[in-house]
Amino acid sequence: MKWNIIRTTIIIFSIGLAIALLRILLIFFPLFNIIDVVLFGGLGYTLGKRVFSGKWTWGLLLSLPSVAMSLYIVLNIGLSSIMEGTGTGHLIALVIMPLSACIGIFYGAKKESKTNA
């Protein structure tokens, strides 16, 4: 059981790293926060159907690399620039990415438990 959890953690973190790299390309699109919601919500939904039901911590692990990248950008931009409107998308993404991944896991696990009952 312990090796299964370690293997799942490594796989989910690797997927999170791949999504963080994909997010670098998506930054230049106008509505990248909507793309974040769809991307992390869909991955969370798929993850909720595949791994242990109701484990929202997997969603946090999935979004950790992208959140770290957005936090790095927000800290380098500075608070004064964010107040002027530059970088607000990254600030919003800090909340949206983990939240949408956890909501996706919740709905995926809920749907999976209904089909098993």
N, C-alpha and C positions, 0 to 999 in steps of 0.2 A: 504494500500500500504506500509506503514511504517513497519508493522509487517512482511510482505512478504520479504522485503529487509533484515530485521534483521534475519529472519529464514534462508534465502539463505546464508547470511554471515556466520552464525554459521555452517551450513552444509558444505560449501566450506572449511572453516577453519578446520573443523573436518576431512574432506578428506585429506587436506594438512598435518595434524598431522599423519594420518595413513600412508601416503606416506613417511613422514620423518622416521617413524619407519621401513618401508619396505626398505628405502634407507640404513639404518644401516646394513642390511643383504647384500645388493647389493654392498657395498663398497669393499667387498673381491673378487668380480669377476673382471677379467682383463679389460674388456671394459665397466666399469660402467658409463662412460660419454655417450656412445651410448645408454645404457639402460635408462639413464636420459632423453635423447632427445625423445626416443620412448614413455616412460612413461608419461612425462609431455606434450608432443605434443598430444598424444592420449586422455589424460584427458582434455586438453584444447579444443580439437576438440569436444569431447562429451559435455563439458560445454558450448561451443559456440552454440550448437544445443539446449540446454535445458534452459539456462537463457537468459537474455536480450541480444539482438543481438548487437555485437560490443563493449561490455563492457570488455575491455582488463584489467581493474583493478581487475576483478575477477581472472584472471590468476596470477597476482601479489600476491593476497591473497592466492591462491592455493599453490604457491611455497614459500611463506614466511617461514613456519616452516623448510623446507629443506634448504633454503638459510641461515637461522639463524644457523642451525646446521653446515653447511659448513663454514660459517664465523667464528664460534667458533673454528673449527678445524684449519682453516688457521691462525687465530690469535695466537693459542697456538703453532703451529708448528714454526712460526716465518719466517721472510723474508729471512734470510740466508739459511735456509733449503729448502725453496721454490726455491731459485736461484740454489741450487744444484740438484733439481729435485724431492725432496720429497714433496708430497702434491700438486703438480701442477694440479692433477685431481680435487681436491676440489676447487682450484682457478678457473679453467675453468668452473666448475659446478656453480659457483656463477653467471656467465653470461648465461650459457646455459639453466638452469632450467626456469627462468622467461621468457627468450626469446622464448623458445619452447612452453611454455604454452600460451603465448600471440599470437604466430603465429598459434597455434592450434585453439584458440578461433576465430581468424580472419577468418581462412578457414572454420570453422564450422558455423559461423554466415553468411559468404558469401554463402555457399552452402544452408543454410536454407532460406536465402532471395531469392535465385534463384528458390527454389521449391515452395515458396509461391507466386511468381509472375506469 
